[in-house]
């Protein structure tokens, strides 16, 4: 990865060395102030990026587009990283071993890694050593600290702006009609004939209509394995259920029970426990969601502006490989951040249910290395340092001097 330039003599030696063997790999392809990247650094970064692209879930066309731009994407990322690492040097940012240890602990927890040996094996499968991971995390923590000091203070969110956005976009927050459901399934693999399954489902429904709870109505058959236990589906919205189930239960009144419906796994008998009519939540209910989204949006905007400012003040010598010659268009994309007042992205459904975590005052969103599990005890390649304006990420890695503040689908869904 990029290394600090030790002296002007070293830079000249790289520039004048014969273009053969190791000398070619040591050719400096980018200098930003006192930071350099060699051809070897670039090639390593590009290989990591290609592996990352191949691991992503995306359509084939998008994957091919990204692979075709891998060179310029990798070079642009190095460009951003050197700018931020140089600024970290100027600010005297230091990262302690204890902070790296904390980041690794959080990384293990997020990937369900239980032991150091398991972690080393998983890293080896990802093509990394512990030392390489620690070096990468150290770089990322330095970047976080730079952003925390130089960018976060620019992010200001005014409550009146949030209220104004809420008033103008009420329908964006509308919660759909919802039902709270419980069901029992007469199982297809119960060993009963189709006629017997229908008869059993009808008996369970009749018991509930007679005053029994759905749990009690299916207690004996669940023990025999001919039905499931009563399962709470909790609150569901239109589109959450199997189409047949939705058609059967959506118009039923509270407290009623459906006719047996054939769906995944067997005959479903569904009880409507409660209903919620469609409504627009109050500003107080969604204020934190709007605030978090707006903080993230403005953080992106300010980071993009900040990167332009760093570039203008820096001594930059760029000599990209031919395949990365158009890296400037990737940098230009960073600055194409809409500055539309209150232009927020609010999730559909119930925005008050799961507010996004925004960076707290004096903190910056995490850009921690992401190691995604592919199977128990295995890791994919850690992503290269991401120095573009970041989304809110998890798990967070605590910056050096700042203090940052679904359940599986039930049967029939």
N, C-alpha and C positions, 0 to 999 in steps of 0.2 A: 504494500500500500504506500501512498505518498510518504516521503521522508523529508525531514527538515534539511535544508541545504547547509552543509557544514562550512563551505567557503566558496568564494568565487573561483578559486583554482579547481575545485571539484567540478563545478559547472562547466568550465572550459575544457576539462579533461574529457567529460562526456561528449561535448560538442565536437571535439577534434579527434576523438578516438576512431580507429578504423572500423568501418561498418561490417564487422565480421563477428560471428559467434556471440559470446557474452557481451562484447562491446556494443553490438546492435541492440540488445535488450536493455543496456544501460543508457541508451540514447534518451536524453531529456525531451519529453513531448509536451510538457507544460510546466511553467513556473509562475507562481503567484507569490509575490514578495519573497519571503525566505523559505517557501515550501516548493517542492518539486515533485513531479511524477515522471517516471521513466516509461519506456515502451513496455517493459516487463510489468510494471504496475498497471498500466492500461490493459494489457492482455489478460492479466489475472482478474481485473475488475469486470472486463467484458465476459469472461468465462463464467464468473459468478452470476452475472446478470442473465446470461443465456440459460443457465441451470434454473434460475428463479422463474423465468418466463415459461420454461417447459413444465414446471411444476404447477403453474397457475391453472385454475379452472376457467377456461374461456373458449370462445368459438375459434375454429381453425383459422378463419380469416384474420382475426385480431392477433392471434399468436404469430402468424406469418408476418404481419405488419410490424410487430414489435421486434421479431427476429431480424427483419430486414433493416431496422434502425438501431440494432444493438450497439454498433460501434459508436454512433453519435450520442446515444443515450448514456453509454458508459463514460465517454469523454466528458459530456456535460455534467455528469454526476461527480467526476473527479474535480472538475472545475469548481463546482459549488463547494465541495468538501475542502479543497485547498483554501478557498476564500475564508471559510469558517474556521479552519484550523489555524490559519495565519492570524485571524482576529483573536482566537483563543490565546495564542502566544502573546499578542499585544496586551491582552488583559491579564496575563499571568495566571491563566486558569490551570489549576492542578487537580488531578483526580487521585484520590488515595486508594490503596489496595482494599481497604474496608468497603469503600463505595462500589468497587468492582465486585467484591464478594457478595454484597447485597444484591447487585444486579443479577449475578449468576444464580443466587438463591431464588429470586423471583422467576427467572427463566426456567429453572428446574420445576418449580411449583406449577407454572403454567403449562408445562409439558408432561406433568405427572411422572417426573423422574425421581426415583426414591433414593438412589445411592450414587456416590462419586464414580464407582466403577461403571454403573449403568450409563452415567452421563458421558464418561470418556468413550465408551463403546458407541453410543449414539452420535457423538461428535465425529468419531472416526468414520462412521458410515456416511456422515455428511461431508467428509473430506476436510475436517478441521481438527486442530489440536486445542487443548485447553488454553495454551499460551496464545494462539491465534485469536481465539474467542475473547480472551481478556484484553488483548490489544484493540480489537474492534469495539468492544464495549467502552473502553477508555476513550476512544475517539468520539463515540456517540455521546458519552456523558459530557465531554468538553463542548460539543456542539450544543447540547441542551443548556449548559451554563451560559454560553454566549447568547443564545436566544432569550434566556431568562433575564439577563442583564440589559440587553440592547433592544429587545423587541417587545417583551411582555408589557412594559410600562406604557407602550403606545396604545394598547388595546383598551379602549374606553367604551363602556356600554351604558347608555342613558335609558332610564326606565321609561321615559315618555316616548322614546323611539320604539321600545318594545310594545307599549300600549297602542301606539299608532299602527304598528304592523298588525297587532291582534285585531283591531277594529276593522282594518281594511281586508282582512283575510279570515273572517269568522268561519266560513264554510270549510276552510282548510283544516280546521280543528274539529270538525263535526265527528262525533263518535257514532258508529253504526248501531243499529238495533242489535241487541245481543240476547242470547238465551243461556240460562244456566241449566245444564243437563246432567242426568245420570242414566246409565243404561246397563242392561244385562244382555249377553249374547248367547243364544242357543247355538252351540258350536257345530260347524259343518262336520268336524272330525269326531263327533261325540259317539259315533257308532249307531245312531238312531236313523231310521228311515226319514225321508223328507216329510211324510205325513205325520210321523211321531214328533218331529221337530216343530212342525206347525202347531200340533196339539199342545206340546209343552209350552211353547211361547204364549199361546192363548191362555193357558192356565195361569202362568205368571202374571200376565196382564190382568186377568180377572181378580187375582188375589189383591193386587194393588188397588184396583177399582173398588174392592170390598173394604179397603182401609188399611191393608198391610203395607209396610215399607217395602221398597224394591229389594233392599238387602235381605229382609226376612223372607220375601217371596221366593228368592232364589237360593236360600241358604242350603237346603238339602241337595238340590241339583248341582250346585257348585262343588259340594263335597264329592259327589259322584263323578264329576268331570264332564257332565253333559252340558253345563252352562258355565259361563264366567261368573266371577263374583260381581256384585254391583260396582260399577266403575263411575267415578265422578268425571265428567268431561269438562267441568268448570264452565267458564263463560266462553261462548263461541259466537263468531260473527258470520254474516253471509259469506259463503265460499269456503268456510273451514271444514264443513262436513261433506261426506259422500253425498252426491246429488240426490240419490234416492232417500237418504235419511233427512236431508234438508227439506225436501218436498213434503215429507211425512210429518215433520214436527214444527215447521216454522210458524204456522198459523194456530198452533194449539194454545189454549189458554194455560195460565200458570196452574200447576198442580195436576194437569192431565197427563195421560200416558198414551203413547202411539200404538197403532196396530203393529204387529210384527213386520219388520222390513228386512228384505234380503240385502246384505251389504258385505263388506270384507269380513271374512271369518265365520259368517253364519247369519242367523235371524236376530235382528236387534230389536229390543223392546226399550224404548226411550221415554223417560219421564222428564217433563218440563218443571224444574224446581222454581224458576223465577224468570222474569223478563226485564230487560232494560230498553226503554224506548230510545230512539236516536235523539241525541242532544249535543249542543255546543257547550263545552266546559267553560267555566269562568276564567277570566284572565289569571286569577290567583292559582288555578289548577295547572295552567300551562306556562306560567311565567318562567319557571326554571328551564323548561325545554327551549323556549324562545331565546332566553339569555345564553344558554349553552351553545346553541347553534350560531347565534350572532357573535359570540366570543370566538368561536372557531373560524367563522368566516373572516372576521376582522384580523385575527391572528395570521391567517393566510395572506391577506392583503398586505399587512404590515411587513411580513417576512419577505414577500416579493419585492416590496419597495426597498427594504433593507439590503437585500442582495444586490440590487442595482447600485445602491450607495457604496457598498463595499467594493464593487467592481470599479467604480469611478475613481476611488482613492488608491487602488492597488496597482503595483507594477506587475504586469502580466505579459508573459512571452508564451504564445501558443504555437505549437508545431504539431498539429494532430496528424495521425495516420490518415491515408486517403479515405478509408471507409468512415472516418469520423469527421470529415471536412465540414459537414453541415451541422455540426454540434450547436451552432448559434440558434437554429430554429427551436431546439429543445429549451435553450435558455429563454428565448422569447416567449415560449409557452408559459413559463413561470410567471411572467409579468402580465399575462392575459387573465387577470383575476377581476371579475366584475365588481364594480364599486357601486352597485345599485343599492341605495339606502333601504335597509330592511329586507333585502332579497335573501330570504332564508329558505332552507330546505327542511320542511317539517314532515315527519313520517305520517303515512295514512293510518287509519284505525284510531287507536287511543293514544294520543301523544302524551297524555299525562301519566301513562302507566309506567313508562321506562325512560325517564329523562336522560339525555346524554350527559356525560361528565365533561364539564368545561374546565379549562385551566383556571385555577384559583388565582387571585391577585398575587403577583410576585412569583408565579410559577409558569412553566412552559409545558405544552403537551409533550408526552414522551415520544422518543424515536428509538426506543430500545430495539436491539436485535430481535428479530422474530424468527423463532425456530419452531416450525409447525410439525406436529407428530404425524407420521404416516402409518405407524402401527405401534403397539405398546413397546416402549423401549427404543424407538428409532426416531431420528430427526432428519428433516430435510436440511439442505444447506442454509446456514444463517444468511439472511439478506444482507447485501452490501449496505454501508452507511447511506441512509436516505436523507439528503440535505435539501430536498424540495420542501415547500411549505407543507407541514404535516397535518394529517387528520388527527383527531383524538385517538390515541392508541392505547392498547392494554396488552399485557400488564405494564403499569408505569414503572420507570426506573427513577429513583429519587435523584434530582440534580444535586451537585455538590453543596450549594449554599442556599437552596430554596426548599420549601416544604409543601409539596403538592397535596393539596388537600386529601331459557324457555323450557320450559319443560318439554319432554318428548310428546309427540301427538298421541292422544288416547285412541282406543279402538274406534274405528268408524270414521277417523279423520284423515 
